[in-house]
């Protein structure tokens, strides 16, 4: 299936449909940088994604789906972030923690008809390591066969969106 909606339309559909199954999460586009704001004092958690990019929405949603309850109580799930310009060792650390979320993101993209391209979040020109691509594909297969509970619920809802 190929998606025929423009980015604004697809983001609006995704946000509306995901609100049905994730009522304690607000998803907002238009951010300059993605960010997860944990719920505080009877407020809902907010997941900000970059501009109006469906891929950014799905990527951040993948992190949400894979974060446990404890991590969902911490802004940005308690993850560290080193911007572009990482050393080779820092990039390997990034790849270690990104393979699983990107495996889920790949499954989500497939469900809604978007092309998936692995993201290294690195503009140095270094290619993806073979280890990263192998772990990403392993995670993708895991998400298709036995995803964690929140990921399973989201993938099912995304499959329903594709039928709309």
Secondary structure, DSSP 8 states (H G I E B T S, - for coil): ----S-HHHHHHHHHHHHHHH-TTEEEEEEESS-EEE---TT--EEEEEETT-HHHHHHHHHHHHHS-TTGGGSGGGG-----SS--HHHHHHHHHHHHHHHHHHHHHHHHHT----------S-----HHHHHHHHHHHHHHHHH--HHHHHHHHHHHHHHH-
